[in-house]
Amino acid sequence: QTVVTQEPSLTVSPGGTVTLTCGSSTGPVTNDHYPYWFQQKPGQAPKTLISDTTNRHSWTPVRFSGSLLGGKAALTLSGAQPEDEADYYCFLSYRGARPEFGGGTKLTVL
Amino acid sequence: EMQLVESGGTLVQPEGSLRLSCVASGFTFNNYWMDWVRQVPGKGLAWVARINGDASLRSTVDFAEGRFTISRDNAKNTMYLQMNRLRAEDTAVYYCSRGPMDRGVASYHHYGMDVWGQGTTVTVSS
């Protein structure tokens, strides 16, 4: 059973920078896992922030960026805003196996 | 504007059946993989199933194998999830989502979602 790991919770100050990570029990995360990042606020559907490691969508604020960092996928928020308080999920593809979501990171802006 | 609208969620008894629908608009439906994702109340997201553009390829998560069937009708821009032998643990919000563009073999192991519906709630209880 493949496990995708995320920090359960993180806190960032308004205007600050925070990096969320996404690891895989199978080894280093690479571009071949096509990492995605989603934001979900209470009572709402998820919203896709980043596709394929680094690609922002037209609706993604520029303060969000995706990368690979130390064998993990990473989502960096630079200049946190109060409205960024949400749950964040990563998602990885696996060759020959089912894809997996991470358990989610609850981000507090405080 | 790209949009996905789910319907069909309701209260159903254990061992019952239900069919969810997802109507797409604002993009060329048959060019994309489509997925179902669910979320148990208070828990995280879980991928359920996907289907390719011409419905020739489908895959389903282990817990749904043999019980859930994904399908699509490109003439109606609609995707479906037929759920049989439902269990209490299937209680969740079910989201329809658009996957990557179907590029054939090159996209077989490329999963992901960029557009999401608002979700439809399935409750399995007696």
Interface residues (C-beta under 8 A of the other chain):
Chain A: Y34 Y36 F38 Q40 A45 P46 K47 T48 S51 D52 H57 Y89 F91 S93 Y94 R95 G96 R98 P99 E100 F101 G102 G103 G104
Chain B: V37 G44 L45 A46 W47 S59 V61 D62 Y95 H109 H110 Y111 G112 M113 D114 V115 W116 G117 Q118 G119
